[in-house]
Amino acid sequence: MTKLTKAERQAAAVRDATLEDLLAAAWPWDIDRVKAVVLAVAKARGEVSANDVRELLEERLHPLIGPAFNSLTHQRGPLVNTGRRVPSTSRPTKGHGIAVYRWAAVDRDAA
């Protein structure tokens, strides 16, 4: 396991606090709605990224997309990170890479 630098630990703490504040301010049904859209796209297409769901949600829900993906991949969740990245289509992100996820049921059915 790689040891994080002090700056990386501080950045992670800020990120975690920001996500915590965001989720605390969100309505539970908004989070559930974003998760439902993510899962519907993943089931229908086999793979999904934030680009795929962003266009299906109103803009006020866009900040919840990242936390929804995190929630759906933890502890054998329904999604698995493929390790692939695609350029983001969100203008504020300036095309940085975002993760692509796969519907995990495919993996579990094969096992």
Order of alpha helices (4+ residues) and beta strands (2+ residues): alpha-alpha-beta-alpha-alpha-beta-beta-alpha
